[in-house]
Structures are given as structure tokens and as C-alpha cells.
Amino acid sequence: MRRLLFAFVLAASLVPVAAHARSLELSLNDDVAQFLVTTQTRPFGVHNAEFGVGVLFNDDDDLIGSLRLMSTNRVSPSLRLGVGLQGYLGDLDRPDETMGGSAVGGNVGIGLAAQVPLFLVLEGWVAPGVLSFGDTDKIKEWSARVEAHISPHAAFFVGYRQLKVDLETLSRDYEVDDSAFIGVRLGF
């Protein structure tokens, strides 16, 4: 019942963002899927930033929601730098624990010379113990991917993501995801 209530609350929070969505992203593999909806923050009075709401779930019945606020600067045509905050709230099934935290992080996008615009994107987030709650001591997430921008409103990507949660009850990090993925992003 707790998992169903969490999924309902998370889905309800996606509705207002989806109504003003700037992009919809889906990344997946055989074991993990992640949806991310982003919108510009200008209607909310914040310029040069974007707000995102996401959900990640895996075949171990882990369910994690995220909220993201990120500011990205295009330094040059081939270099983008982003910094931001990301909140996590989730339910981990196998250790039967809840997780949560506020992470700091960002990304770097490096343009690669090619006929189709390609970018190497490196991203990382860390929620240290002081910003973690529930049964969580620390959250660490990083990913690397190559994006092919098929059109101004569509991108295809392949990459690798690792998401680990340091739980108070386990002597080792709990791996939510540690695998390669493929995905698409559609812009509106």
C-alpha cells in the first residue's frame, strides 16, 4: 500500500510539470527505466534554469522519485556546463528501507565533431550524510553518455549510470543501478 501511495503522489506531481513540459526523456535497459520531464523555470520567475521531475524504477521493485533544479551555461558551441540541486525520495524493496536526500551536482557536455551533432555528457550527484534522511547515510549517482542530436527537438543516447545508496542498516552500498542504458529525449 505504501508503494502504491508513493507512486500516486509522484504521478500527481508530474501532471503540472507535464502541462508545461519542455522535454520528455526516457532511458532504459532490461532492468531499469527512468522518466524525466523538464520545463523552463521562467514562468515561475527564475531565469536561465530548468526544473525536472523524474521517476526511476527497477526489476527489484525499487521506486525513486527525483526533483531537479539546474542552471546550464553554453560556454561555447561545443561546451555546456550545468550545476544544480536534486532531491531524491524513494522506497527500496529488498532491504525494505526508505531513502531520501538533497544532492548537489551538475554536468558537462562536450561537443564532438561529427556530421550529426554528438555530445559526450558526464553527470554526477552527491547527497552527503548531512543532507540525507530516512534510512540513508549518503546517495551517489554518476552517468556518462553519448548523445546524438537527430533534430532540434530529438536526441538519442547510449550511456552508463551508477546509483548507489549508503544505508544505515547495510555494511555496503546498495546498488539501485549499475548498468548501461539507451534512451531518447523529445523536446517541445
C-alpha positions as CSV (number, residue, x, y, z in Angstrom):
1,M,0.0,0.0,0.0
2,R,2.9,2.4,0.8
3,R,4.4,1.8,-2.6
4,L,1.0,2.5,-4.3
5,L,0.5,5.7,-2.4
6,F,4.1,6.8,-3.3
7,A,3.5,6.1,-7.0
8,F,0.2,8.0,-6.9
9,V,1.8,11.1,-5.2
10,L,4.7,11.1,-7.7
11,A,2.4,10.8,-10.7
12,A,0.2,13.6,-9.4
13,S,3.3,15.8,-9.1
14,L,4.2,15.1,-12.7
15,V,0.9,16.5,-14.1
16,P,1.6,20.2,-13.6
17,V,5.2,19.9,-15.0
18,A,4.0,17.8,-18.0
19,A,1.4,20.5,-18.8
20,H,4.3,23.0,-19.4
21,A,7.0,20.4,-20.4
22,R,10.0,21.4,-22.4
23,S,11.3,17.9,-22.8
24,L,10.5,14.3,-22.0
25,E,13.3,11.8,-21.5
26,L,13.3,8.0,-21.2
27,S,16.3,5.9,-20.5
28,L,16.1,2.2,-20.0
29,N,17.7,-1.3,-20.2
30,D,16.4,-4.8,-19.2
31,D,16.4,-4.0,-15.5
32,V,15.9,-0.2,-15.0
33,A,13.7,2.5,-16.5
34,Q,13.9,6.3,-15.8
35,F,11.5,9.0,-17.0
36,L,12.4,12.7,-16.7
37,V,10.1,15.6,-17.6
38,T,11.7,19.1,-17.6
39,T,10.3,22.6,-18.0
40,Q,11.8,26.1,-18.0
41,T,11.5,28.0,-14.8
42,R,10.9,31.3,-16.4
43,P,7.1,31.1,-15.8
44,F,7.9,30.7,-12.1
45,G,10.1,33.8,-12.1
46,V,13.5,32.1,-12.2
47,H,15.5,32.7,-15.4
48,N,18.2,30.6,-17.0
49,A,17.3,27.4,-15.3
50,E,15.1,24.3,-15.7
51,F,13.0,22.3,-13.4
52,G,12.7,18.5,-13.7
53,V,10.6,15.7,-12.2
54,G,11.6,12.1,-12.6
55,V,10.9,8.6,-11.6
56,L,13.2,5.6,-11.7
57,F,12.2,2.0,-11.1
58,N,13.9,-1.3,-11.5
59,D,13.0,-5.0,-11.6
60,D,13.9,-5.3,-7.8
61,D,10.7,-3.2,-7.2
62,D,12.8,-0.1,-6.1
63,L,11.0,3.1,-6.8
64,I,12.7,6.5,-6.6
65,G,11.4,9.9,-7.4
66,S,13.5,13.0,-8.1
67,L,13.1,16.7,-8.3
68,R,15.8,18.7,-10.1
69,L,16.7,22.4,-10.5
70,M,19.6,23.0,-12.8
71,S,21.2,26.0,-14.5
72,T,23.1,25.3,-17.7
73,N,25.5,27.7,-19.4
74,R,26.6,27.2,-23.0
75,V,30.2,28.3,-22.7
76,S,30.9,27.8,-26.4
77,P,29.2,25.9,-29.2
78,S,31.0,22.7,-28.1
79,L,30.9,23.1,-24.3
80,R,28.0,23.2,-21.8
81,L,28.3,23.4,-18.1
82,G,25.5,22.8,-15.6
83,V,25.1,23.0,-11.9
84,G,22.1,22.3,-9.7
85,L,20.3,20.6,-6.9
86,Q,18.5,17.3,-7.0
87,G,16.2,15.8,-4.4
88,Y,15.6,12.1,-4.0
89,L,12.7,10.2,-2.3
90,G,12.3,6.5,-2.7
91,D,11.3,3.1,-1.4
92,L,13.9,0.3,-1.7
93,D,12.2,-3.1,-1.7
94,R,14.9,-5.7,-1.0
95,P,16.4,-4.1,2.1
96,D,12.8,-2.7,2.8
97,E,14.2,0.8,3.5
98,T,13.2,4.3,2.6
99,M,15.7,6.7,1.1
100,G,15.9,10.4,0.7
101,G,18.3,13.3,0.3
102,S,19.2,16.6,-1.3
103,A,22.1,16.3,-3.7
104,V,24.4,18.8,-5.3
105,G,25.9,18.2,-8.7
106,G,25.9,19.0,-12.3
107,N,27.0,18.0,-15.8
108,V,29.5,18.8,-18.5
109,G,28.6,18.4,-22.2
110,I,31.4,18.3,-24.7
111,G,30.6,18.6,-28.4
112,L,32.3,16.0,-30.7
113,A,32.9,16.9,-34.3
114,A,30.6,14.8,-36.5
115,Q,28.0,15.1,-39.3
116,V,25.2,14.6,-36.7
117,P,25.8,16.8,-33.6
118,L,27.2,14.5,-30.9
119,F,27.9,15.3,-27.3
120,L,29.7,13.5,-24.5
121,V,27.8,14.2,-21.3
122,L,29.2,13.5,-17.9
123,E,26.9,14.0,-14.9
124,G,27.2,13.5,-11.1
125,W,25.2,14.0,-7.9
126,V,26.1,13.5,-4.3
127,A,23.9,13.8,-1.2
128,P,26.2,13.7,1.8
129,G,25.0,12.4,5.2
130,V,24.1,15.8,6.4
131,L,21.6,16.2,3.5
132,S,20.3,12.6,3.6
133,F,17.3,11.4,5.6
134,G,15.2,8.3,6.2
135,D,17.5,5.2,6.4
136,T,20.1,6.9,4.1
137,D,23.6,7.9,5.0
138,K,24.6,9.0,1.5
139,I,23.5,8.9,-2.1
140,K,25.9,8.9,-5.1
141,E,24.9,8.9,-8.7
142,W,27.0,9.4,-11.8
143,S,26.5,8.8,-15.5
144,A,28.3,9.1,-18.8
145,R,26.6,9.1,-22.2
146,V,27.0,10.0,-25.8
147,E,24.0,11.9,-27.3
148,A,23.2,12.2,-31.0
149,H,21.0,15.2,-31.7
150,I,18.9,13.9,-34.5
151,S,16.9,17.1,-34.9
152,P,16.5,20.3,-32.8
153,H,13.7,18.5,-30.9
154,A,15.0,14.9,-30.6
155,A,18.1,13.2,-29.3
156,F,19.1,9.5,-29.0
157,F,21.7,8.5,-26.4
158,V,23.6,5.5,-25.0
159,G,25.5,5.5,-21.7
160,Y,26.3,4.1,-18.3
161,R,24.8,5.0,-14.9
162,Q,25.6,4.1,-11.4
163,L,23.3,4.9,-8.5
164,K,24.3,3.8,-5.0
165,V,22.7,4.4,-1.7
166,D,24.6,4.1,1.6
167,L,22.1,2.7,4.1
168,E,22.4,2.8,7.9
169,T,21.4,-0.9,8.1
170,L,23.8,-2.3,5.5
171,S,27.5,-2.7,5.7
172,R,27.9,-2.0,2.0
173,D,26.3,0.4,-0.5
174,Y,23.0,-0.7,-2.0
175,E,23.2,-0.5,-5.8
176,V,19.9,0.7,-7.3
177,D,21.5,0.8,-10.8
178,D,24.9,-0.1,-12.2
179,S,24.4,-0.7,-15.9
180,A,24.4,0.6,-19.5
181,F,21.3,2.2,-20.9
182,I,19.8,3.6,-24.1
183,G,17.3,6.5,-24.3
184,V,15.6,9.2,-26.2
185,R,14.8,12.8,-25.4
186,L,11.9,14.7,-27.1
187,G,11.7,18.4,-26.9
188,F,8.5,20.5,-27.2
